[in-house]
Amino acid sequence: MKFLHLADLHLGKTLGDFDLKDDQRYILQQILEIAETKQVDAVLIAGDVFDKTVPSEGAVQILDEFIRELVERHLQVYMISGNHDSDERLNFGSSLFEANDVHIAAKYQGKLFHHVIEDAYGAVHIYQLPFVKASQVKRAFPEAKIETYEDAVREVLAHAEKYFSGASVCIRKGQRSNTGRF
């Protein structure tokens, strides 16, 4: 199974008064060509999709076009929010996207988002952890001492071990590890 990993797209970024929207569209078109040439099965988008928590109309349109192109190519998409993204804005339409194999994890809800995809070599488990805020994790684990972002991530990972213990995780095509570690 082939994955294409992207991060820090920062759609909507400008340099002073210079709008980078045309450059961003060009780069995303190049990414689509790479996905097609390399025959990837899924695209992983790891946060900071937008440059600001309130993205411009142009930034939202660019993402919409990119996601539509991925769906038209029958690629599965797994996207998480980053610290530049707004949970609510990135999560908008996620239930509709889900029906088209676009899986958005924008807001931490007390557990990891989990998906299993399979090919001829077996199953691959994908766990999505969006950018977390201490307050979100504190709501999920009120007994924990969570004061910082680092505390929050440690708490999430401490509870996530149950997902991985004894798991068979695909390391690379055709090989498996039973350690439960990535």
C-alpha positions in Angstrom: 0.0 0.0 0.0 1.3 3.4 -0.9 0.7 6.6 1.1 1.5 10.2 0.2 2.1 12.2 3.3 1.6 16.0 3.4 1.9 18.5 6.2 1.9 22.2 6.8 0.1 23.3 3.6 -0.7 26.7 5.2 -3.3 27.4 2.5 -4.1 31.1 2.5 -0.6 32.2 3.4 0.5 35.5 2.1 3.9 37.2 2.0 3.1 40.8 2.9 0.6 41.9 0.3 1.5 39.1 -2.1 -1.1 36.4 -2.4 0.3 32.9 -2.8 -3.0 31.3 -4.0 -1.7 30.6 -7.5 1.5 29.1 -6.2 -0.4 27.0 -3.8 -2.7 25.7 -6.6 0.3 24.9 -8.7 2.0 22.9 -5.9 -1.2 21.0 -5.1 -1.5 20.2 -8.8 2.0 18.8 -8.7 1.0 16.7 -5.6 -1.9 15.3 -7.6 0.4 14.4 -10.4 2.8 12.6 -8.0 -0.1 10.7 -6.5 -1.2 9.6 -9.9 2.4 8.7 -11.1 3.3 6.8 -7.9 -0.2 5.2 -7.8 -0.8 6.0 -4.2 -3.7 4.5 -2.3 -4.2 7.2 0.3 -3.1 10.7 1.2 -2.3 11.6 4.8 -2.5 15.4 5.6 -1.0 16.1 8.9 -2.2 19.5 10.1 -1.8 23.1 9.5 -4.0 22.8 6.4 -4.8 26.5 6.7 -2.4 29.3 7.7 -4.9 30.9 10.0 -7.7 29.7 12.2 -10.1 31.8 10.2 -9.0 30.9 6.7 -9.7 33.2 3.7 -12.4 32.3 1.2 -9.7 31.6 -1.3 -7.9 29.2 1.0 -11.1 27.3 1.6 -11.8 27.1 -2.1 -8.3 25.8 -2.8 -8.7 23.0 -0.2 -12.2 22.2 -1.6 -10.7 21.9 -5.1 -7.8 19.7 -3.9 -10.1 17.4 -1.9 -12.5 17.1 -4.9 -9.5 16.1 -7.1 -8.4 13.5 -4.6 -11.9 12.0 -4.4 -12.3 12.0 -8.2 -9.0 9.9 -8.3 -10.6 7.5 -5.8 -7.9 8.2 -3.2 -8.6 7.8 0.5 -7.8 10.9 2.5 -6.9 11.1 6.2 -6.6 14.7 7.5 -5.9 16.0 11.0 -5.9 19.5 12.3 -2.8 21.4 13.3 -2.4 24.4 15.7 -3.1 26.8 12.9 -6.4 25.2 12.0 -9.8 25.9 13.5 -11.4 22.6 14.7 -14.9 23.7 13.7 -13.9 25.1 10.3 -11.8 22.1 9.3 -14.4 19.7 10.6 -17.2 21.4 8.5 -18.8 18.8 6.3 -16.8 15.9 7.7 -19.8 13.5 7.8 -20.4 14.2 4.1 -16.7 13.8 3.3 -16.6 10.5 5.3 -19.0 9.0 2.7 -16.3 9.7 0.1 -13.4 8.3 2.0 -12.2 11.7 3.3 -11.6 11.2 7.0 -11.1 14.4 8.9 -10.1 14.4 12.6 -10.2 18.0 13.5 -11.2 17.9 17.2 -10.0 15.5 19.9 -13.0 13.7 21.4 -11.5 11.5 24.0 -10.0 8.9 21.8 -8.0 8.4 18.6 -9.8 8.2 15.3 -9.2 4.7 14.0 -9.6 3.4 10.4 -8.5 0.1 8.8 -7.8 -0.2 5.2 -6.8 -3.3 3.4 -5.0 -4.4 0.2 -3.6 -7.7 -1.0 -0.9 -7.6 1.7 -3.4 -7.2 4.6 -4.8 -4.6 6.9 -3.2 -1.2 7.8 -4.5 0.6 10.8 -4.5 4.4 10.7 -4.9 6.3 13.9 -5.6 10.0 13.7 -4.7 12.4 16.5 -5.6 16.0 15.7 -3.9 18.9 17.4 -5.0 18.7 21.0 -5.7 21.5 23.5 -5.2 20.9 27.2 -8.8 21.7 27.9 -10.1 19.1 25.4 -7.9 16.4 27.0 -8.9 17.5 30.5 -12.6 17.0 29.6 -11.8 13.5 28.5 -9.6 12.7 31.5 -10.7 15.0 34.4 -8.7 13.1 37.0 -5.4 13.8 35.1 -3.1 16.7 35.9 -3.0 18.5 32.6 -1.6 22.0 32.5 0.3 22.2 29.3 0.2 21.0 25.7 2.9 18.5 26.5 0.9 17.1 29.5 -2.1 16.8 27.2 -0.2 14.8 24.6 1.3 12.5 27.2 -2.1 11.8 28.6 -3.6 11.0 25.2 -0.7 8.7 24.4 -0.9 7.0 27.8 -4.5 6.1 27.1 -3.7 5.2 23.4 -1.5 2.3 24.4 -4.6 0.1 24.6 -5.0 0.6 20.9 -1.5 -0.6 20.1 -0.8 -3.4 22.6 -0.4 -6.7 20.7 -1.4 -5.0 17.4 0.0 -6.1 14.1 1.1 -3.0 12.5 2.2 -2.8 8.8 5.8 -1.6 8.6 6.2 -1.8 4.9 4.6 -3.7 2.1 4.3 -7.4 3.0 6.2 -7.1 6.3 4.6 -7.1 9.8 5.6 -6.4 13.3 3.8 -7.8 16.3 5.5 -5.5 18.8 2.6 -3.0 18.8 5.2 -0.2 18.2 5.5 2.1 15.3 
